[in-house]
Amino acid sequence: MTLRPRPARWFEVLTDREHLGAVLRRLAATQSVELETRSATEAAAALPDYREVLAGFEELARRHAPYWPAPAADASLPPPESVAGARDALDALRAWAQDADGDVAALQQVSTERERLAELASVLRAAGDAFPAPAALGAAGPTLAAHLYALEPGTVVEVPPAVLTLPLDVPARDGAAAQRYLLAVGTSEDVARLDAALSAAHARVLTWPPGLPSGAADGARELAARLAALDTRIADARSRLAAIGRAHRLSGQLANF
């Protein structure tokens, strides 16, 4: 391999702190820019300490970034100019995390439950009157079992002869992709065999929440009411997180990172 000299052009970039991240991303996207900073020997020696601070920031970001507000420069929070200042800024983020963790955990739990109920509601909407009573499906057992599967595209299903099935196709809606489902009712042994076969094909089993009414239409209305209640809880949790973020001046702290 032969290395050939290429002419380089030196330039300086002048930008404010609020837009620095966007400027650096644009420069990095060109894949033809090498950055150079003016730094003293002491700053170079401090690089391992800065890496430690950034590792702590990345650890926080893995769990909390989805719940952070957009970074925004805060004139009352000048960027740290030393390792000690960077550690103080990281401690401020950790203090926010300590106050916010309860609401973050609650929001994760409620959001997961909402996603599960929304999927079941979409199945009931698509099936209409053809769907059996949700209350009866949820109460099946121990001799009989009723399972609702979400199938991967192209899944070939070999169903035991004694198992009754109802295939369902839910069209794409609200940004969600189209999905095929299969409702299977049979003896517990036969459905267990179907479970094993579909598990190997990466199918998911959807569980029915307790307390649904008998009719499919009534079940759909009950799920809609539960979804509305969960939406209220999600909004309340997000409102509390926003208030905690303001108290800790979180947007400004994030901008400094």
Number of C-alpha atoms within 10 A of each C-alpha: 3 4 5 6 6 6 6 9 6 9 6 7 8 7 10 10 16 15 12 13 14 11 15 13 10 10 14 13 9 8 8 8 13 9 10 8 5 5 8 8 7 8 12 10 10 12 12 11 15 18 12 13 21 16 12 16 19 13 12 15 14 9 12 14 12 9 16 14 15 11 15 17 18 18 8 8 13 14 18 14 8 13 18 13 13 19 19 14 21 20 15 16 21 15 12 19 19 10 14 20 14 12 20 20 12 14 21 13 12 17 16 12 14 20 12 16 21 16 15 19 20 17 22 23 16 14 18 12 12 11 17 16 17 22 18 14 21 17 14 16 13 8 9 15 20 23 22 23 21 20 20 15 11 8 12 10 12 9 16 12 8 11 17 14 15 14 12 20 15 18 13 10 9 5 6 10 9 11 17 17 20 18 20 22 20 22 18 17 12 18 22 14 13 19 18 12 15 22 14 8 16 13 20 16 17 16 15 18 14 10 12 20 17 14 16 22 18 14 21 21 17 16 22 15 12 15 19 13 12 18 15 12 16 20 12 14 21 16 13 15 23 17 13 17 22 14 10 17 18 21 17 23 21 19 20 18 15
